[in-house]
Amino acid sequence: MCGVIEWSIIYMKIFLIYLLLMNIAGFAAMGIDKCKAKAHAWRIPEKTLFGLSLLGGSAGTWAGMYAFRHKTKHWYFVKGMPLIFFIHVVIACVISVSYTHLTLPTNSLV
């Protein structure tokens, strides 16, 4: 049983690194798109920005919206990014509770 817990910790660390990278990518994408918008250059498609958010970068994308003042007048970004973030938080809470119940030792000595 000890091996299962060790592997789950490794998987959790990999997943957290993935989330960190996705949030950095979402934040950077908002900044890059804002810069390109000012220069009237090729833009990052909105579906890509939402895709980064849906794939785990919701906090970074949402933060990038306000850090760069980008897409803040589009209702689907203003409502959609917080909604995606909220859904991710709920999923994280459910996984956390499930993970805690799986890894807590039982005290039955029967």
C-alpha positions as a LaTeX table, in Angstrom:
\begin{tabular}{lrrr}
\hline
Residue & $x$ (\AA) & $y$ (\AA) & $z$ (\AA) \\
\hline
Met1 & 0.00 & 0.00 & 0.00 \\
Cys2 & 2.93 & 2.32 & 0.63 \\
Gly3 & 3.93 & 2.15 & $-3.03$ \\
Val4 & 0.49 & 3.32 & $-4.14$ \\
Ile5 & 0.70 & 6.40 & $-1.92$ \\
Glu6 & 4.20 & 7.22 & $-3.18$ \\
Trp7 & 3.06 & 6.95 & $-6.80$ \\
Ser8 & $-0.01$ & 9.08 & $-6.14$ \\
Ile9 & 2.25 & 11.79 & $-4.69$ \\
Ile10 & 4.44 & 11.64 & $-7.80$ \\
Tyr11 & 1.38 & 11.92 & $-10.05$ \\
Met12 & 0.08 & 14.83 & $-7.98$ \\
Lys13 & 3.41 & 16.67 & $-8.37$ \\
Ile14 & 3.39 & 16.08 & $-12.13$ \\
Phe15 & $-0.18$ & 17.35 & $-12.31$ \\
Leu16 & 0.67 & 20.48 & $-10.30$ \\
Ile17 & 3.61 & 21.21 & $-12.60$ \\
Tyr18 & 1.26 & 20.78 & $-15.57$ \\
Leu19 & $-1.22$ & 23.24 & $-14.05$ \\
Leu20 & 1.57 & 25.74 & $-13.37$ \\
Leu21 & 2.75 & 25.54 & $-16.99$ \\
Met22 & $-0.80$ & 25.87 & $-18.34$ \\
Asn23 & $-1.41$ & 28.96 & $-16.21$ \\
Ile24 & 1.85 & 30.52 & $-17.35$ \\
Ala25 & 0.86 & 29.75 & $-20.95$ \\
Gly26 & $-2.61$ & 31.28 & $-20.43$ \\
Phe27 & $-1.18$ & 34.42 & $-18.86$ \\
Ala28 & 1.45 & 34.75 & $-21.60$ \\
Ala29 & $-1.12$ & 34.16 & $-24.35$ \\
Met30 & $-3.22$ & 37.06 & $-23.07$ \\
Gly31 & $-0.15$ & 39.31 & $-23.01$ \\
Ile32 & 0.99 & 38.25 & $-26.48$ \\
Asp33 & $-2.50$ & 38.70 & $-27.92$ \\
Lys34 & $-2.78$ & 42.17 & $-26.38$ \\
Cys35 & 0.58 & 43.15 & $-27.86$ \\
Lys36 & $-0.46$ & 41.84 & $-31.28$ \\
Ala37 & $-3.79$ & 43.66 & $-31.04$ \\
Lys38 & $-2.01$ & 46.97 & $-30.48$ \\
Ala39 & 0.25 & 46.30 & $-33.47$ \\
His40 & $-2.70$ & 45.23 & $-35.66$ \\
Ala41 & $-0.89$ & 41.96 & $-36.28$ \\
Trp42 & $-2.02$ & 38.33 & $-36.47$ \\
Arg43 & $-3.98$ & 37.45 & $-33.33$ \\
Ile44 & $-4.33$ & 34.40 & $-31.15$ \\
Pro45 & $-7.79$ & 32.92 & $-31.83$ \\
Glu46 & $-10.29$ & 33.28 & $-28.98$ \\
Lys47 & $-10.92$ & 29.54 & $-29.06$ \\
Thr48 & $-7.22$ & 29.03 & $-28.28$ \\
Leu49 & $-7.47$ & 31.36 & $-25.27$ \\
Phe50 & $-10.52$ & 29.47 & $-24.04$ \\
Gly51 & $-8.79$ & 26.16 & $-24.80$ \\
Leu52 & $-5.81$ & 27.07 & $-22.62$ \\
Ser53 & $-8.25$ & 28.01 & $-19.88$ \\
Leu54 & $-10.25$ & 24.79 & $-20.18$ \\
Leu55 & $-7.09$ & 22.67 & $-20.15$ \\
Gly56 & $-6.10$ & 23.97 & $-16.72$ \\
Gly57 & $-4.88$ & 27.52 & $-17.29$ \\
Ser58 & $-8.01$ & 29.29 & $-16.10$ \\
Ala59 & $-6.34$ & 31.24 & $-13.28$ \\
Gly60 & $-3.51$ & 32.44 & $-15.50$ \\
Thr61 & $-5.79$ & 33.37 & $-18.38$ \\
Trp62 & $-8.18$ & 35.19 & $-16.07$ \\
Ala63 & $-5.30$ & 37.03 & $-14.37$ \\
Gly64 & $-3.86$ & 37.92 & $-17.78$ \\
Met65 & $-7.18$ & 39.43 & $-18.82$ \\
Tyr66 & $-6.94$ & 42.03 & $-16.10$ \\
Ala67 & $-3.15$ & 42.40 & $-15.96$ \\
Phe68 & $-3.09$ & 43.35 & $-19.65$ \\
Arg69 & $-6.63$ & 44.82 & $-19.75$ \\
His70 & $-7.39$ & 42.47 & $-22.59$ \\
Lys71 & $-10.79$ & 40.98 & $-23.55$ \\
Thr72 & $-12.40$ & 42.68 & $-20.55$ \\
Lys73 & $-15.20$ & 44.16 & $-22.67$ \\
His74 & $-16.27$ & 40.82 & $-24.12$ \\
Trp75 & $-19.05$ & 39.36 & $-21.94$ \\
Tyr76 & $-18.11$ & 35.77 & $-22.84$ \\
Phe77 & $-14.62$ & 36.34 & $-21.44$ \\
Val78 & $-15.78$ & 38.34 & $-18.41$ \\
Lys79 & $-18.31$ & 35.62 & $-17.50$ \\
Gly80 & $-16.61$ & 32.58 & $-19.05$ \\
Met81 & $-13.15$ & 32.77 & $-17.48$ \\
Pro82 & $-14.41$ & 33.03 & $-13.88$ \\
Leu83 & $-16.91$ & 30.24 & $-14.60$ \\
Ile84 & $-14.17$ & 27.95 & $-15.91$ \\
Phe85 & $-12.01$ & 28.84 & $-12.89$ \\
Phe86 & $-14.90$ & 28.10 & $-10.51$ \\
Ile87 & $-15.48$ & 24.72 & $-12.19$ \\
His88 & $-11.77$ & 23.91 & $-11.84$ \\
Val89 & $-11.88$ & 24.82 & $-8.13$ \\
Val90 & $-14.90$ & 22.55 & $-7.59$ \\
Ile91 & $-13.17$ & 19.69 & $-9.42$ \\
Ala92 & $-10.02$ & 20.26 & $-7.34$ \\
Cys93 & $-12.06$ & 20.16 & $-4.11$ \\
Val94 & $-13.78$ & 16.92 & $-5.13$ \\
Ile95 & $-10.44$ & 15.32 & $-6.06$ \\
Ser96 & $-8.86$ & 16.58 & $-2.84$ \\
Val97 & $-11.63$ & 15.11 & $-0.69$ \\
Ser98 & $-11.51$ & 11.82 & $-2.60$ \\
Tyr99 & $-7.72$ & 11.71 & $-2.35$ \\
Thr100 & $-7.84$ & 12.39 & 1.40 \\
His101 & $-10.32$ & 9.57 & 1.96 \\
Leu102 & $-8.18$ & 7.17 & $-0.07$ \\
Thr103 & $-4.93$ & 7.93 & 1.73 \\
Leu104 & $-6.08$ & 8.23 & 5.34 \\
Pro105 & $-5.08$ & 5.18 & 7.37 \\
Thr106 & $-7.86$ & 3.19 & 8.97 \\
Asn107 & $-7.71$ & 2.37 & 12.67 \\
Ser108 & $-9.40$ & $-1.01$ & 12.49 \\
Leu109 & $-7.28$ & $-3.64$ & 14.18 \\
Val110 & $-9.84$ & $-6.41$ & 13.85 \\
\hline
\end{tabular}
